[in-house]
Amino acid sequence: MTGKIEAADKRFRDNVLADDERKKALVEMQSLFEQRDVKFRELQELESDVNTLITERQKRVEEELLDEIRAEVSAMSDEQTIDLVLDRSFLPKSKKVIVHTSSRIVDLTDELIKRINAGAKDQPAVAKPPVSTPGSE
């Protein structure tokens, strides 16, 4: 499209051409600019739609993972008769919180990760969409 605009611009600036030919070139340039603007807006809308889809999918995956983690933590705490489970992800950024505990504190993190990973092995792999590169079509 840029080549067409440049050609129309060249014809418009050519003082040798008749005025009506130069006006046609101007009209053509304006039409090409409008087409370019329409395509640009369409691309912006597509980009926005894709970003929305990505955000929604990311949120859904995070929620599914958190549900799975909560279920495993609940099962583990029931199995081990644990009354209180602290979630480190809710600690302040400094990661410093004062909690008075006994020497019998059990860190469930490693066991939780093992269980979650074991469950993931049973899940079918998610197929990744093919990646198209410019010129591969």
Secondary structure as the mmCIF struct_conf table of DSSP 4:
data_model
#
loop_
_struct_conf.conf_type_id
_struct_conf.id
_struct_conf.beg_label_comp_id
_struct_conf.beg_label_asym_id
_struct_conf.beg_label_seq_id
_struct_conf.end_label_comp_id
_struct_conf.end_label_asym_id
_struct_conf.end_label_seq_id
HELX_RH_AL_P HELX_RH_AL_P1 THR A 2 ARG A 13
TURN_TY1_P TURN_TY1_P1 ASN A 15 VAL A 16
BEND BEND1 LEU A 17 LEU A 17
HELX_RH_AL_P HELX_RH_AL_P2 ASP A 19 GLU A 79
TURN_TY1_P TURN_TY1_P2 GLN A 80 THR A 81
BEND BEND2 ASP A 83 ASP A 83
HELX_RH_3T_P HELX_RH_3T_P1 ARG A 88 PHE A 90
BEND BEND3 LEU A 91 LEU A 91
TURN_TY1_P TURN_TY1_P3 LYS A 93 SER A 94
TURN_TY1_P TURN_TY1_P4 SER A 103 ARG A 104
HELX_RH_AL_P HELX_RH_AL_P3 THR A 109 ASP A 122
BEND BEND4 GLN A 123 GLN A 123
HELX_LH_PP_P HELX_LH_PP_P1 PRO A 124 SER A 132
TURN_TY1_P TURN_TY1_P5 PRO A 134 GLY A 135
#
